[in-house]
Structures are given as C-alpha cells and as structure tokens.
C-alpha cells in the first residue's frame, strides 16, 4: 500500500516555471529591444572611421541625430542619445497534488535597469567624420 501511495504522489506532482524574457519600455526618442538598436559601442567602432565615413553613411547606420550644432570653427556636430529602461520579471510556480491533500507555492521577482548611450560626432568641411566620442551608462 505504501508503494502505491508513493507512486501516486510521484506521478500526480507537477512543477512549472515561468521566466519572462526582458522587455523594454520606451518613450520618445528611444528604441525597444525588439527593434534593431544600432547605437552600441561596437557598432560605433565598426562604422565610424575618421576621414573616411561620410554623413550619409552615419545617417544610414544610426538614423537622424537628436541634436545638430556647429562648433566654434564652424564644423557640424551631431549628437545622438538613446535611453532604455529594461524591465525583467521572473516568476516560478510549483504545484503538488496528492489524492488526500494538495499544496503549492509561488515566487515572483522584478528587476528594472536603465541604459543610456551618447555619441557625439564632429564632421570636417568635406562632410566626413573628423572626430567622435561615445559614452555609455547603466544603472
């Protein structure tokens, strides 16, 4: 009889676990994780070459800048800034059932982080990249 009860307990118990993939919430000038986010340090280093990369190539890769200004010598300066809020929710459910009694437990967690990427590009008189700086913060 004990073996049958043990067999029923083992077979009737079930466990499920749910982990949601990180999702992103954005407003205004920022991109979601589902869309291609090309403004990364790696993409900046691969794309921008001083004296070679043109304004059109920068537009094709990164899109329109957030701010366009000129410096004291009259050179054009483009500034890109992207901000992302990343939310992650984890939950786990465990259920057990036995013919005479049942039990269960549930645990959940939530994380939120922010990431900001700033890129400043200065163009020469030939509309090619003269200089660039990028900075990224996460918290």
Contact map, one row per residue, 1 for C-alpha under 8 A:
1111100000000000000000000000000000000000000000000000000000000000000000000000000000000000000000000000000000000000000000000000000000000000000
1111110000000000000000000000000000000000000000000000000000000000000000000000000000000000000000000000000000000000000000000000000000000000000
1111111000000000000000000000000000000000000000000000000000000000000000000000000000000000000000000000000000000000000000000000000000000000000
1111111100000000000000000000000000000000000000000000000000000000000000000000000000000000000000000000000000000000000000000000000000000000000
1111111110000000000000000000000000000000000000000000000000000000000000000000000000000000000000000000000000000000000000000000000000000000000
0111111111000000000000000000000000000000000000000000000000000000000000000000000000000000000000000000000000000000000000000000000000000000000
0011111111100000000000000000000000000000000000000000000000000000000000000000000000000000000000000000000000000000000000000000000000000000000
0001111111110000000000000000000000000000000000000000000000000000000000000000000000000000000000000110000000000000000000000000000000000000000
0000111111111000000000000000000000000000000000000000000000000000000000000000000000000000000000001100000000000000000000000000000000000000000
0000011111111000000000000000000000000000000000000000000000000000000000000000000000000000000000000000000000000000000000000000000000000000000
0000001111111100000000000000000000000000000000000000000000000000000000000000000000000000000000000000000000000000000000000000000000000000000
0000000111111100000000000000000000000000000000000000000000000000000000000000000000000000000000011100000000000000000000000000000000000000000
0000000011111110000000000000000000000000000000000000000000000000000000000000000000000000000000111100000000000000000000000000000000000000000
0000000000111111000000000000000000000000000000000000000000000000000000000000000000000000000001111000000000000000000000000000000000000000000
0000000000001111100000000000000000000000000000000000000000000000000000000000000000000000000011110000000000000000000000000000000000000000000
0000000000000111110000000000000000000000000000000000000000000000000000000000000000000000000111100000000000000000000000000000000000000000000
0000000000000011111000000000000000000000000000000000000000000000000000000000000000000000001111000000000000000000000000000000000000000000000
0000000000000001111100000000000000000000000000000000000000000000000000000000000000000000011110000000000000000000000000000000000000000000000
0000000000000000111110000000000000000000000000000000000000000000000000000000000000000000111100000000000000000000000000000000000000000000000
0000000000000000011111000000000000000000000000000000000000000000000000000000000000000001111000000000000000000000000000000000000000000000000
0000000000000000001111100000000000000000000000000000000000000000000000000000000000000001100000000000000000000000000000000000000000000000000
0000000000000000000111110000000000000000000000000000000000000000000000000000000000000111100000000000000000000000000000000000000000000000000
0000000000000000000011111000000010000000000000000000000000000000000000000000000000000111000000000000000000000000000000000000000000000000000
0000000000000000000001111100000110000000000000000000000000000000000000000000000000011110000000000000000000000000000000000000000000000000000
0000000000000000000000111110000100000000000000000000000000000000000000000000000000011110000000000000000000000000000000000000000000000000000
0000000000000000000000011111011100000000000000000000000000000000000000000000000000111000000000000000000000000000000000000000000000000000000
0000000000000000000000001111110000000000000000000000000000000000000000000000000000000000000000000000000000000000000000000000000000000000000
0000000000000000000000000111110000000000000000000000000000000000000000000000000000000000000000000000000000000000000000000000000000000000000
0000000000000000000000000011111000000000000000000000000000000000000000000000000001100000000000000000000000000000000000000000000000000000000
0000000000000000000000000111111100000000000000000000000000000000000000000000000001110000000000000000000000000000000000000000000000000000000
0000000000000000000000000100111110111000000000000000000000000000000000000000000001110000000000000000000000000000000000000000000000000000000
0000000000000000000000011100011111111000000000000000000000000000000000000000000000010000000000000000000000000000000000000000000000000000000
0000000000000000000000110000001111111000000000000000000000000000000000000000000000000000000000000000000000000000000000000000000000000000000
0000000000000000000000000000000111110000000000000000000000000000000000000000000000000000000000000000000000000000000000000000000000000000000
0000000000000000000000000000001111111000000000000000000000000000000000000000000000000000000000000000000000000000000000000000000000000000000
0000000000000000000000000000001111111100000000000000000000000000000000000000000000000000000000000000000000000000000000000000000000000000000
0000000000000000000000000000001110111111000000000000000000000000000000000000000000000000000000000000000000000000000000000000000000000000000
0000000000000000000000000000000000011111001000000000000000001100000000000000000000000000000000000000000000000000000000000000000000000000000
0000000000000000000000000000000000001111101100000000000000000100000000000000000001000000000000000000000000000000000010000000000000000000000
0000000000000000000000000000000000001111111100000000000000000000000000000000000000000000000000000000000000000000000010000000000000000000000
0000000000000000000000000000000000000011111110000000000000000000000000000000000000000000000000000000000000000000000000000000000000000101000
0000000000000000000000000000000000000001111111000000000000000000000000000000000000000000000000000000000000000000000000000000000000000000000
0000000000000000000000000000000000000111111111100000000000000000000000000000000000000000000000000000000000000000000000000000000000000000000
0000000000000000000000000000000000000011111111110000000000000000000000000000000000000000000000000000000000000000000000000000000000000100000
0000000000000000000000000000000000000000111111111000000000000000000000000000000000000000000000000000000000000000000000000000000000000000000
0000000000000000000000000000000000000000011111111000000000000000000000000000000000000000000000000000000000000000000000000000000000000000000
0000000000000000000000000000000000000000001111111000100001001000000000000000000000000000000000000000000000000000000000000000000000000000000
0000000000000000000000000000000000000000000111111101100001000000000000000000000000000000000000000000000000000000000000000000000010010000000
0000000000000000000000000000000000000000000011111111100000000000000000000000000000000000000000000000000000000000000000000000000010000000000
0000000000000000000000000000000000000000000000011111100000000000000000000000000000000000000000000000000000000000000000000000000111100000000
0000000000000000000000000000000000000000000000001111100000000000000000000000000000000000000000000000000000000000000000000000000111000000000
0000000000000000000000000000000000000000000000011111110000000000000000000000000000000000000000000000000000000000000000000000000110000000000
0000000000000000000000000000000000000000000000111111111011000000000000000000000000000000000000000000000000000000000000000000000110000000000
0000000000000000000000000000000000000000000000000001111111000000000000000000000000000000000000000000000000000000000000000000001110000000000
0000000000000000000000000000000000000000000000000000111111100000000000000000000000000000000000000000000000000000000000000010001110000000000
0000000000000000000000000000000000000000000000000000011111110000000000000000000000000000000000000000000000000000000000000000000000000000000
0000000000000000000000000000000000000000000000000000111111111000000000000000000000000000000000000000000000000000000000000000000000000000000
0000000000000000000000000000000000000000000000110000111111111110000000000000000000000000000000000000000000000000000000000000000000000000000
0000000000000000000000000000000000000000000000000000001111111111100000000000000000000000000000000000000000000000000000000000000000000000000
0000000000000000000000000000000000000000000000000000000111111110000000000000000000000000000000000000000000000000000000000000000000000000000
0000000000000000000000000000000000000100000000100000000011111110000000000000000000000000000000000000000000000000000000000000000000000000000
0000000000000000000000000000000000000110000000000000000001111111100000000000000000000000000000000000000000000000000000000000000000000000000
0000000000000000000000000000000000000000000000000000000001111111100000000000000000000000000000000000000000000000000000000000000000000000000
0000000000000000000000000000000000000000000000000000000000100111110000000000000000000000000000000000000000000000000000000000000000000000000
0000000000000000000000000000000000000000000000000000000000100111111100000000011100000000000000000000000000000000000000000000000000000000000
0000000000000000000000000000000000000000000000000000000000000001111100000000011110000000000000000000000000000000000000000000000000000000000
0000000000000000000000000000000000000000000000000000000000000000111110000000011100000000000000000000000000000000000000000000000000000000000
0000000000000000000000000000000000000000000000000000000000000000111111000001111000000000000000000000000000000000000000000000000000000000000
0000000000000000000000000000000000000000000000000000000000000000001111100001110000000000000000000000000000000000000000000000000000000000000
0000000000000000000000000000000000000000000000000000000000000000000111111111100000000000000000000000000000000000000000000000000000000000000
0000000000000000000000000000000000000000000000000000000000000000000011111111100000000000000000000000000000000000000000000000000000000000000
0000000000000000000000000000000000000000000000000000000000000000000001111110000000000000000000000000000000000000000000000000000000000000000
0000000000000000000000000000000000000000000000000000000000000000000001111110000000000000000000000000000000000000000000000000000000000000000
0000000000000000000000000000000000000000000000000000000000000000000001111111000000000000000000000000000000000000000000000000000000000000000
0000000000000000000000000000000000000000000000000000000000000000000001111111100000000000000000000000000000000000000000000111100000000000000
0000000000000000000000000000000000000000000000000000000000000000000111100111110000000000000000000000000000000000000000000111000000000000000
0000000000000000000000000000000000000000000000000000000000000000000111100011111000000000000000000000000000000000000000011110000000000000000
0000000000000000000000000000000000000000000000000000000000000000111110000001111100000000000000000000000000000000000000011100000000000000000
0000000000000000000000000000000000000000000000000000000000000000111100000000111110000000000000000000000000000000000001111000000000000000000
0000000000000000000000000000000000000000000000000000000000000000111000000000011111000000000000000000000000000000000011110000000000000000000
0000000000000000000000000000000000000000000000000000000000000000010000000000001111100000000000000000000000000000000111100000000000000000000
0000000000000000000000000000111000000010000000000000000000000000000000000000000111110000000000000000000000000000000111000000000000000000000
0000000000000000000000000100111000000000000000000000000000000000000000000000000011111000000000000000000000000000011110000000000000000000000
0000000000000000000000011100011100000000000000000000000000000000000000000000000001111100000000000000000000000000011100000000000000000000000
0000000000000000000000011100000000000000000000000000000000000000000000000000000000111110000000000000000000000001111000000000000000000000000
0000000000000000000001111000000000000000000000000000000000000000000000000000000000011111000000000000000000000001111000000000000000000000000
0000000000000000000001111000000000000000000000000000000000000000000000000000000000001111100000000000000000000111100000000000000000000000000
0000000000000000000111100000000000000000000000000000000000000000000000000000000000000111110000000000000000000111000000000000000000000000000
0000000000000000001111000000000000000000000000000000000000000000000000000000000000000011111000000000000000011110000000000000000000000000000
0000000000000000011100000000000000000000000000000000000000000000000000000000000000000001111100000000000000011100000000000000000000000000000
0000000000000000111100000000000000000000000000000000000000000000000000000000000000000000111110000000000001111000000000000000000000000000000
0000000000000001111000000000000000000000000000000000000000000000000000000000000000000000011111000000000001110000000000000000000000000000000
0000000000000011110000000000000000000000000000000000000000000000000000000000000000000000001111100000000111100000000000000000000000000000000
0000000000000111100000000000000000000000000000000000000000000000000000000000000000000000000111110000000111000000000000000000000000000000000
0000000000001111000000000000000000000000000000000000000000000000000000000000000000000000000011111000001110000000000000000000000000000000000
0000000000011110000000000000000000000000000000000000000000000000000000000000000000000000000001111100011100000000000000000000000000000000000
0000000010011100000000000000000000000000000000000000000000000000000000000000000000000000000000111110111000000000000000000000000000000000000
0000000110011000000000000000000000000000000000000000000000000000000000000000000000000000000000011111110000000000000000000000000000000000000
0000000100000000000000000000000000000000000000000000000000000000000000000000000000000000000000001111110000000000000000000000000000000000000
0000000000000000000000000000000000000000000000000000000000000000000000000000000000000000000000000111110000000000000000000000000000000000000
0000000000000000000000000000000000000000000000000000000000000000000000000000000000000000000000001111111000000000000000000000000000000000000
0000000000000000000000000000000000000000000000000000000000000000000000000000000000000000000000011111111100000000000000000000000000000000000
0000000000000000000000000000000000000000000000000000000000000000000000000000000000000000000000111000111110000000000000000000000000000000000
0000000000000000000000000000000000000000000000000000000000000000000000000000000000000000000011110000011111000000000000000000000000000000000
0000000000000000000000000000000000000000000000000000000000000000000000000000000000000000000011100000001111100000000000000000000000000000000
0000000000000000000000000000000000000000000000000000000000000000000000000000000000000000001111000000000111110000000000000000000000000000000
0000000000000000000000000000000000000000000000000000000000000000000000000000000000000000001110000000000011111000000000000000000000000000000
0000000000000000000000000000000000000000000000000000000000000000000000000000000000000000111100000000000001111100000000000000000000000000000
0000000000000000000000000000000000000000000000000000000000000000000000000000000000000000111000000000000000111110000000000000000000000000000
0000000000000000000000000000000000000000000000000000000000000000000000000000000000000011110000000000000000011111000000000000000000000000000
0000000000000000000000000000000000000000000000000000000000000000000000000000000000000011100000000000000000001111100000000000000000000000000
0000000000000000000000000000000000000000000000000000000000000000000000000000000000001111000000000000000000000111110000000000000000000000000
0000000000000000000000000000000000000000000000000000000000000000000000000000000000001110000000000000000000000011111000000000000000000000011
0000000000000000000000000000000000000000000000000000000000000000000000000000000000111100000000000000000000000001111100000000000000000000011
0000000000000000000000000000000000000000000000000000000000000000000000000000000000111100000000000000000000000000111110000000000000000001111
0000000000000000000000000000000000000000000000000000000000000000000000000000000011110000000000000000000000000000011111000000000000000001110
0000000000000000000000000000000000000011000000000000000000000000000000000000000111100000000000000000000000000000001111100000000000000111100
0000000000000000000000000000000000000000000000000000000000000000000000000000001111000000000000000000000000000000000111110000000000000111000
0000000000000000000000000000000000000000000000000000000000000000000000000000001110000000000000000000000000000000000011111000000000011110000
0000000000000000000000000000000000000000000000000000000000000000000000000000111100000000000000000000000000000000000001111100000000011100000
0000000000000000000000000000000000000000000000000000000000000000000000000000111000000000000000000000000000000000000000111110000011111000000
0000000000000000000000000000000000000000000000000000000000000000000000000011110000000000000000000000000000000000000000011111000011110000000
0000000000000000000000000000000000000000000000000000001000000000000000000011100000000000000000000000000000000000000000001111111111100000000
0000000000000000000000000000000000000000000000000000000000000000000000000011000000000000000000000000000000000000000000000111111111000000000
0000000000000000000000000000000000000000000000000000000000000000000000000010000000000000000000000000000000000000000000000011111100000000000
0000000000000000000000000000000000000000000000000000000000000000000000000000000000000000000000000000000000000000000000000011111100000000000
0000000000000000000000000000000000000000000000000000011000000000000000000000000000000000000000000000000000000000000000000011111110000000000
0000000000000000000000000000000000000000000000000111111000000000000000000000000000000000000000000000000000000000000000000011111111000000000
0000000000000000000000000000000000000000000000011111111000000000000000000000000000000000000000000000000000000000000000001111001111110000000
0000000000000000000000000000000000000000000000000110000000000000000000000000000000000000000000000000000000000000000000001111000111110000000
0000000000000000000000000000000000000000000000000100000000000000000000000000000000000000000000000000000000000000000000001110000011111000000
0000000000000000000000000000000000000000000000010000000000000000000000000000000000000000000000000000000000000000000000111100000011111100000
0000000000000000000000000000000000000000000000000000000000000000000000000000000000000000000000000000000000000000000000111000000000111110000
0000000000000000000000000000000000000000100100000000000000000000000000000000000000000000000000000000000000000000000011110000000000011111000
0000000000000000000000000000000000000000000000000000000000000000000000000000000000000000000000000000000000000000000011100000000000001111100
0000000000000000000000000000000000000000100000000000000000000000000000000000000000000000000000000000000000000000001111000000000000000111110
0000000000000000000000000000000000000000000000000000000000000000000000000000000000000000000000000000000000000000001110000000000000000011111
0000000000000000000000000000000000000000000000000000000000000000000000000000000000000000000000000000000000000000111100000000000000000001111
0000000000000000000000000000000000000000000000000000000000000000000000000000000000000000000000000000000000000000111000000000000000000000111
